Amino acid sequence: MAAVNETIGFQREIHNIENSPFRTKFDNIAGRMEGKAAIGCISDQDPQPLLIRSKFGTYAITIVGMIANADALAERLLSRSGVIFQGMSGNRINSAEILAALIEEKDTIEEGIRYAQDAIEGALCLLLLFENGHLVCARDKAGRLPVTVGKNEDGFCVSFESFAYEKLGFEPYKELSSGEILELSPTEAKVLYEGSKKKKICAFLWTYYGYPTATYEGINVEMMRVKNGEIMAETEKRNGTLPDVDYVCGVPDSGTPHAIGYAHYSGKPFARPFIKYTPAWARSFIPSNQKERKKIAKMKQIPVHGLIKDKNLLFVDDSIVRGTQLSETVDFLYQNGAKSVHIRSACPPIMYGCKYLNFSPSRSEMDLLARRTIVDLEGEEGLSHIDEYCDTTTERGKKLRAAICKRLHFDSLEFQSLDGIAKAIGIDPSELCTYCWNGKE
């Protein structure tokens, strides 16, 4: 977090929360820092915010997103006289520092941001805080991520998700358009660049990583997930593939509303056969060490034996990426007496690693369960038939599902379709980024 005060200037604190609850590190910062403007973010990759001293003055910068061509941009910048970067572990360079260097190449902040957005491969939203307390915010040029602005009688605020500032008494003011650049002072929201009405917002926001109370493009995350589950159950009823189960359950947390919708439409009771004990444990995907992730995931699962033993269970998960934790969850259910475990994914098979965002980075696309299974079944040739493997009605589609069931000990498996996802979200499919499912940009 960084704050600015007209007398003492900038103050900044950065903490590692990999193994610590957020509030234990940040609860008292607001009381220690002085000023009327501040920025901050939770970053999985780069320490943020950075303080930059430049020809535009000193400012704090924080970003959300990914620069896929960071190495190439860094090499290009380093080839020019006078450019240096602070090194990080693994010879990495902080993405916010690369962005600041790109902005510096132009004569104005607005020109610099537009230039940087054109140079970046990936998607990057940014927030700058200047010495006068003004903020400059910008949404990525394709509109893959949201940037929303709130307003109250004292001024403006910027957030990834509107509920964050609504809890503080701000009213929604506007969602930025793709590539839009906005300068905020306590009294004015000045558009520096209007951007474009075209967008490719990430559909995964609704299915997985968006917070339930968040609303993007007018569509609430929780309501979309419930509707998505209903559509999945409706499709299975129509196709005659709805299994006979005792309970429909969600893999917590983001799988739960999908499961509630599925249970509602299928007429099967919803239940929680295990509870996640979260107070003493970090989120299981945060540690970089796989052994630590597995330990956290295991320790957080507390069974409700009466809802597991001798029961036929159907679990809805938000997605199946690598399949590791889901496989362990299924084994945990069988160890506690489950009779059968059927799995439903609330989105299509993930076939491509995301090259725009870093919410679920993979070292290789072969880490992806669906893609790895296709190669096991048919070799590299199978990757030219991905559309067939995604389609549950084709022979290849049936083989994919059967192979995953055998590998991960599922009694049955089905995925939501791309059309079903688009229907649940309810905005024009041409405005959704679905690259991780179909490889289309």
C-alpha positions as CSV (number, residue, x, y, z in Angstrom):
1,M,0.0,0.0,0.0
2,A,1.2,3.6,-0.7
3,A,-0.2,6.9,0.5
4,V,0.7,10.5,-0.1
5,N,0.7,13.5,2.2
6,E,1.4,17.0,1.0
7,T,3.9,17.5,3.9
8,I,5.8,14.3,4.2
9,G,5.2,12.9,0.7
10,F,4.9,9.2,-0.1
11,Q,4.7,6.4,2.5
12,R,4.7,2.8,1.4
13,E,4.5,-0.7,3.0
14,I,4.6,-4.1,1.2
15,H,4.0,-7.4,2.9
16,N,4.2,-11.0,1.9
17,I,0.9,-12.7,2.7
18,E,1.7,-16.1,1.2
19,N,1.4,-17.8,4.6
20,S,-0.5,-15.1,6.6
21,P,-4.1,-13.8,6.6
22,F,-4.3,-10.4,4.9
23,R,-5.5,-8.5,8.0
24,T,-2.6,-9.6,10.2
25,K,-0.3,-7.6,8.0
26,F,-2.4,-4.7,6.9
27,D,-4.9,-4.0,9.6
28,N,-3.0,-1.1,11.1
29,I,-1.5,0.5,8.0
30,A,-4.3,3.0,7.4
31,G,-3.8,4.3,11.0
32,R,-0.1,4.7,10.5
33,M,0.0,6.4,7.1
34,E,-0.9,10.0,6.6
35,G,-2.7,11.7,3.6
36,K,-5.9,11.9,1.7
37,A,-5.1,9.5,-1.2
38,A,-3.7,5.9,-1.3
39,I,-3.4,2.9,-3.6
40,G,-2.6,-0.8,-3.2
41,C,-3.3,-4.3,-4.4
42,I,-2.8,-7.9,-3.6
43,S,-0.3,-9.3,-6.1
44,D,0.7,-13.0,-6.7
45,Q,3.7,-12.1,-8.8
46,D,5.3,-8.7,-8.2
47,P,5.8,-6.6,-5.0
48,Q,3.6,-3.6,-5.3
49,P,3.0,-0.6,-5.3
50,L,6.3,0.7,-6.6
51,L,7.5,4.3,-6.1
52,I,8.8,5.8,-9.4
53,R,10.7,9.1,-9.7
54,S,10.4,10.3,-13.3
55,K,10.1,13.3,-15.6
56,F,6.4,13.3,-14.6
57,G,7.3,13.7,-11.0
58,T,7.2,11.0,-8.3
59,Y,4.3,8.6,-8.4
60,A,3.2,5.3,-7.0
61,I,2.1,2.6,-9.4
62,T,0.2,-0.7,-9.1
63,I,-1.1,-3.1,-11.7
64,V,-3.4,-6.0,-12.2
65,G,-2.8,-8.4,-15.2
66,M,0.1,-9.8,-17.0
67,I,2.8,-8.7,-19.5
68,A,3.3,-11.8,-21.6
69,N,6.2,-10.3,-23.5
70,A,7.9,-8.8,-20.5
71,D,11.4,-10.2,-21.3
72,A,11.3,-8.9,-24.9
73,L,10.2,-5.4,-23.7
74,A,12.8,-5.4,-20.9
75,E,15.6,-6.2,-23.4
76,R,14.4,-3.5,-25.8
77,L,14.4,-0.9,-23.0
78,L,17.7,-2.0,-21.6
79,S,19.3,-1.6,-25.0
80,R,18.7,2.2,-24.7
81,S,21.1,4.4,-22.8
82,G,20.3,5.1,-19.1
83,V,17.6,2.4,-18.6
84,I,18.1,0.1,-15.6
85,F,15.8,-2.2,-13.7
86,Q,15.9,-3.7,-10.2
87,G,16.4,-7.5,-10.4
88,M,14.1,-10.0,-8.8
89,S,14.5,-13.7,-8.0
90,G,14.7,-15.9,-11.1
91,N,16.1,-12.9,-13.1
92,R,12.6,-11.5,-13.3
93,I,11.8,-7.8,-13.6
94,N,8.8,-6.3,-11.8
95,S,6.1,-5.8,-14.4
96,A,5.1,-2.4,-12.9
97,E,8.6,-1.2,-13.4
98,I,8.5,-2.2,-17.1
99,L,5.2,-0.4,-17.5
100,A,6.7,2.7,-15.8
101,A,9.7,2.6,-18.2
102,L,7.3,2.4,-21.2
103,I,5.2,5.3,-20.0
104,E,8.4,7.4,-19.6
105,E,9.1,7.1,-23.3
106,K,6.3,9.5,-24.2
107,D,5.7,13.2,-23.5
108,T,2.5,12.9,-21.4
109,I,1.1,10.3,-19.0
110,E,-1.9,9.7,-21.3
111,E,0.4,9.2,-24.3
112,G,2.7,7.0,-22.3
113,I,-0.1,4.7,-21.1
114,R,-1.6,4.3,-24.6
115,Y,1.9,3.6,-25.9
116,A,2.5,1.0,-23.2
117,Q,-0.8,-0.7,-23.8
118,D,-0.1,-1.0,-27.5
119,A,3.4,-2.5,-26.7
120,I,2.1,-5.0,-24.1
121,E,1.1,-8.5,-25.0
122,G,-1.4,-9.7,-22.4
123,A,-3.7,-7.5,-20.4
124,L,-2.8,-4.8,-17.9
125,C,-5.0,-2.5,-15.8
126,L,-3.1,0.2,-13.8
127,L,-3.5,2.8,-11.1
128,L,-1.1,5.7,-10.5
129,L,-1.0,8.0,-7.5
130,F,0.7,11.4,-7.9
131,E,2.2,13.8,-5.4
132,N,-0.8,16.1,-5.6
133,G,-3.1,13.3,-4.6
134,H,-4.6,12.8,-8.0
135,L,-5.2,9.2,-9.3
136,V,-4.9,8.0,-12.9
137,C,-6.5,4.7,-13.7
138,A,-6.7,2.8,-17.0
139,R,-8.4,-0.4,-18.1
140,D,-6.6,-2.9,-20.4
141,K,-7.2,-2.1,-24.1
142,A,-9.2,-5.2,-24.8
143,G,-11.4,-4.9,-21.7
144,R,-10.5,-8.3,-20.4
145,L,-10.5,-7.1,-16.8
146,P,-12.9,-4.7,-15.1
147,V,-12.0,-1.3,-13.6
148,T,-14.8,0.4,-11.7
149,V,-15.0,3.9,-10.1
150,G,-16.9,4.9,-7.0
151,K,-17.9,8.3,-5.7
152,N,-18.9,9.9,-2.4
153,E,-19.1,13.5,-1.1
154,D,-15.3,13.5,-0.4
155,G,-14.1,12.3,-3.8
156,F,-13.5,9.2,-5.9
157,C,-12.1,5.7,-5.6
158,V,-11.1,2.9,-8.0
159,S,-11.4,-0.8,-7.6
160,F,-11.4,-4.1,-9.4
161,E,-14.8,-4.9,-7.7
162,S,-17.4,-2.4,-6.8
163,F,-18.5,-4.0,-3.5
164,A,-15.2,-3.1,-2.0
165,Y,-16.0,0.6,-2.0
166,E,-19.7,0.2,-1.5
167,K,-18.9,-1.1,1.9
168,L,-17.1,2.2,2.6
169,G,-20.1,4.4,1.6
170,F,-19.1,5.0,-2.1
171,E,-21.7,4.8,-4.8
172,P,-20.9,3.3,-8.2
173,Y,-19.9,6.0,-10.6
174,K,-18.8,4.3,-13.8
175,E,-17.1,1.2,-15.3
176,L,-14.2,2.1,-17.5
177,S,-14.4,1.2,-21.2
178,S,-11.7,-0.8,-22.8
179,G,-8.4,1.2,-22.8
180,E,-10.1,4.2,-21.1
181,I,-7.8,6.4,-19.1
182,L,-9.3,8.5,-16.3
183,E,-7.7,11.2,-14.0
184,L,-9.4,11.6,-10.6
185,S,-9.2,14.4,-8.1
186,P,-11.4,15.0,-5.1
187,T,-13.7,17.1,-7.2
188,E,-13.5,15.8,-10.8
189,A,-13.3,12.7,-12.9
190,K,-11.5,13.8,-16.1
191,V,-11.4,11.5,-19.1
192,L,-7.9,11.5,-20.7
193,Y,-8.7,8.9,-23.3
194,E,-12.2,7.5,-24.1
195,G,-11.0,4.1,-25.1
196,S,-13.3,1.7,-27.0
197,K,-16.7,0.2,-26.5
198,K,-15.5,-3.1,-27.9
199,K,-14.4,-5.6,-25.2
200,K,-13.3,-9.1,-24.6
201,I,-14.0,-9.5,-20.8
202,C,-12.7,-12.7,-19.2
203,A,-15.6,-15.1,-18.8
204,F,-13.7,-16.9,-16.0
205,L,-14.5,-13.9,-13.8
206,W,-18.0,-15.2,-13.4
207,T,-17.3,-18.9,-13.3
208,Y,-14.3,-18.9,-10.9
209,Y,-12.2,-16.0,-9.6
210,G,-14.7,-13.1,-9.3
211,Y,-16.0,-12.6,-5.7
212,P,-19.7,-13.6,-5.3
213,T,-20.9,-10.1,-4.5
214,A,-19.1,-8.5,-7.5
215,T,-21.0,-7.3,-10.5
216,Y,-19.3,-7.0,-13.9
217,E,-20.9,-5.5,-16.9
218,G,-24.2,-5.4,-14.9
219,I,-24.1,-9.2,-14.2
220,N,-23.7,-10.3,-10.6
221,V,-21.3,-13.2,-10.1
222,E,-23.4,-15.2,-7.5
223,M,-26.5,-14.9,-9.6
224,M,-24.7,-16.0,-12.8
225,R,-23.3,-19.1,-11.0
226,V,-26.7,-20.2,-9.7
227,K,-28.1,-19.8,-13.2
228,N,-25.2,-21.6,-14.7
229,G,-25.8,-24.6,-12.4
230,E,-29.5,-24.6,-13.5
231,I,-28.5,-24.6,-17.1
232,M,-26.2,-27.6,-16.5
233,A,-28.9,-29.6,-14.8
234,E,-31.4,-28.6,-17.5
235,T,-29.1,-29.9,-20.2
236,E,-28.5,-33.2,-18.4
237,K,-32.2,-33.7,-17.8
238,R,-32.8,-33.1,-21.5
239,N,-30.0,-35.5,-22.5
240,G,-30.9,-38.2,-20.0
241,T,-27.5,-38.1,-18.3
242,L,-28.6,-36.8,-14.8
243,P,-27.3,-39.4,-12.3
244,D,-29.4,-40.8,-9.5
245,V,-27.7,-39.2,-6.4
246,D,-28.6,-38.5,-2.8
247,Y,-27.1,-35.0,-2.8
248,V,-25.8,-32.3,-5.0
249,C,-22.8,-30.6,-3.5
250,G,-20.4,-27.8,-4.3
251,V,-16.6,-27.9,-4.1
252,P,-16.2,-24.8,-1.9
253,D,-16.2,-22.0,-2.2
254,S,-16.8,-20.9,-5.8
255,G,-18.4,-24.2,-6.8
256,T,-21.1,-23.9,-4.2
257,P,-23.5,-21.5,-6.0
258,H,-23.2,-23.5,-9.3
259,A,-24.2,-26.5,-7.2
260,I,-27.2,-24.7,-5.6
261,G,-28.5,-23.9,-9.1
262,Y,-27.9,-27.5,-10.2
263,A,-29.7,-28.9,-7.2
264,H,-32.6,-26.5,-7.6
265,Y,-33.3,-27.5,-11.2
266,S,-32.6,-31.2,-10.8
267,G,-34.8,-31.6,-7.8
268,K,-32.0,-33.2,-5.8
269,P,-31.3,-31.9,-2.3
270,F,-28.2,-29.7,-1.8
271,A,-25.8,-30.7,1.0
272,R,-22.3,-29.9,2.3
273,P,-20.6,-33.2,3.0
274,F,-17.4,-31.5,4.1
275,I,-16.7,-28.0,5.4
276,K,-13.6,-25.9,4.8
277,Y,-11.9,-24.8,8.0
278,T,-10.3,-21.6,6.9
279,P,-9.3,-19.5,10.0
280,A,-5.9,-21.0,10.5
281,W,-5.0,-21.7,6.8
282,A,-4.1,-19.6,3.8
283,R,-5.8,-20.2,0.4
284,S,-4.4,-23.5,-0.9
285,F,-3.5,-22.2,-4.3
286,I,-1.3,-19.3,-3.0
287,P,1.9,-21.2,-1.8
288,S,4.3,-21.8,-4.7
289,N,5.3,-25.2,-3.3
290,Q,2.9,-28.1,-4.4
291,K,3.6,-30.1,-1.2
292,E,2.5,-27.1,0.9
293,R,-0.6,-26.6,-1.3
294,K,-1.6,-30.2,-0.8
295,K,-1.1,-30.1,2.9
296,I,-3.3,-26.9,3.3
297,A,-6.0,-28.4,1.1
298,K,-6.1,-31.6,3.2
299,M,-6.1,-29.9,6.5
300,K,-9.0,-27.6,5.6
301,Q,-11.4,-30.4,4.7
302,I,-13.6,-31.5,7.7
303,P,-16.1,-34.3,6.8
304,V,-19.7,-34.5,7.8
305,H,-19.9,-38.3,8.1
306,G,-23.6,-38.6,7.9
307,L,-23.7,-36.8,4.6
308,I,-20.9,-39.0,3.1
309,K,-21.1,-42.6,4.3
310,D,-23.0,-44.8,1.8
311,K,-24.2,-41.8,-0.2
312,N,-24.2,-41.2,-3.9
313,L,-22.8,-37.7,-4.3
314,L,-22.6,-35.2,-7.2
315,F,-20.1,-32.4,-6.8
316,V,-20.0,-29.3,-9.0
317,D,-16.6,-27.5,-9.2
318,D,-16.0,-24.1,-10.7
319,S,-13.5,-25.6,-13.2
320,I,-11.0,-28.4,-13.6
321,V,-7.5,-27.1,-14.3
322,R,-4.8,-29.6,-13.3
323,G,-7.2,-31.9,-11.4
324,T,-4.8,-32.5,-8.5
325,Q,-6.8,-31.1,-5.7
326,L,-10.1,-32.4,-7.1
327,S,-8.7,-35.9,-7.3
328,E,-7.6,-35.7,-3.6
329,T,-11.0,-34.4,-2.6
330,V,-12.7,-37.4,-4.3
331,D,-10.3,-39.8,-2.6
332,F,-11.0,-38.0,0.7
333,L,-14.8,-38.6,0.1
334,Y,-14.3,-42.3,-0.7
335,Q,-12.0,-42.7,2.4
336,N,-15.0,-41.4,4.4
337,G,-17.4,-43.9,3.0
338,A,-18.9,-42.3,-0.1
339,K,-20.7,-44.9,-2.4
340,S,-20.2,-42.9,-5.6
341,V,-18.8,-39.5,-6.6
342,H,-20.0,-37.8,-9.8
343,I,-18.2,-34.6,-10.9
344,R,-19.6,-31.7,-12.9
345,S,-17.4,-28.8,-14.1
346,A,-19.1,-25.4,-14.3
347,C,-17.1,-24.5,-17.4
348,P,-15.8,-26.3,-20.5
349,P,-12.5,-28.3,-20.4
350,I,-9.6,-25.9,-20.1
351,M,-7.5,-26.6,-23.2
352,Y,-5.2,-23.5,-23.4
353,G,-3.1,-21.7,-20.9
354,C,-4.2,-18.1,-20.5
355,K,-1.8,-15.7,-22.2
356,Y,-3.5,-12.6,-21.0
357,L,-3.8,-12.9,-17.2
358,N,-1.9,-14.6,-14.4
359,F,-4.7,-15.9,-12.2
360,S,-3.8,-19.6,-12.9
361,P,-0.3,-19.7,-14.4
362,S,1.1,-23.0,-15.7
363,R,4.6,-23.9,-16.6
364,S,3.3,-25.8,-19.6
365,E,0.0,-26.3,-21.3
366,M,0.6,-30.0,-20.6
367,D,-0.1,-29.2,-17.0
368,L,-3.8,-28.8,-18.0
369,L,-5.7,-32.1,-17.3
370,A,-7.9,-32.1,-20.4
371,R,-5.0,-31.4,-22.8
372,R,-2.7,-33.9,-21.1
373,T,-5.5,-36.6,-21.3
374,I,-6.0,-35.9,-25.1
375,V,-2.3,-36.5,-25.7
376,D,-2.4,-39.7,-23.6
377,L,-5.3,-40.9,-25.7
378,E,-4.2,-39.9,-29.2
379,G,-0.8,-38.3,-29.1
380,E,-0.2,-34.8,-30.5
381,E,-2.6,-35.5,-33.3
382,G,-5.4,-35.4,-30.9
383,L,-4.8,-31.7,-30.3
384,S,-6.1,-31.0,-33.8
385,H,-9.5,-32.3,-32.7
386,I,-10.0,-30.3,-29.5
387,D,-13.5,-29.2,-30.6
388,E,-14.6,-32.8,-30.8
389,Y,-13.1,-33.6,-27.4
390,C,-15.0,-30.7,-25.8
391,D,-18.3,-32.0,-27.3
392,T,-19.9,-34.6,-25.1
393,T,-21.9,-36.1,-28.0
394,T,-18.9,-37.2,-30.0
395,E,-16.8,-40.3,-29.6
396,R,-13.7,-38.3,-28.8
397,G,-15.7,-36.3,-26.2
398,K,-16.9,-39.5,-24.6
399,K,-13.4,-40.9,-24.5
400,L,-12.0,-37.8,-22.8
401,R,-14.6,-37.9,-20.1
402,A,-14.1,-41.7,-19.5
403,A,-10.3,-41.3,-19.4
404,I,-10.5,-38.5,-16.8
405,C,-13.0,-40.5,-14.7
406,K,-10.6,-43.5,-14.7
407,R,-7.6,-41.3,-13.9
408,L,-9.2,-39.3,-11.0
409,H,-11.7,-42.0,-9.7
410,F,-14.9,-40.2,-10.7
411,D,-18.1,-42.2,-11.3
412,S,-19.1,-39.8,-14.1
413,L,-18.0,-36.5,-15.4
414,E,-19.5,-33.7,-17.5
415,F,-18.6,-30.1,-18.4
416,Q,-20.7,-27.1,-19.0
417,S,-20.7,-26.1,-22.7
418,L,-19.4,-22.8,-24.1
419,D,-23.0,-21.9,-25.2
420,G,-24.2,-22.7,-21.6
421,I,-21.6,-20.3,-20.1
422,A,-22.5,-17.5,-22.5
423,K,-26.2,-18.0,-21.7
424,A,-25.6,-17.9,-18.0
425,I,-23.6,-14.7,-18.2
426,G,-26.1,-13.1,-20.5
427,I,-24.0,-10.7,-22.5
428,D,-23.1,-10.9,-26.2
429,P,-20.7,-13.9,-26.6
430,S,-18.6,-11.8,-29.0
431,E,-17.8,-9.6,-25.9
432,L,-16.4,-12.6,-23.8
433,C,-12.9,-13.8,-23.8
434,T,-13.0,-17.7,-23.9
435,Y,-9.5,-18.3,-25.0
436,C,-8.7,-20.9,-22.3
437,W,-11.5,-23.1,-23.6
438,N,-11.5,-22.7,-27.4
439,G,-8.2,-20.9,-28.2
440,K,-10.0,-18.1,-30.0
441,E,-8.6,-14.6,-29.4
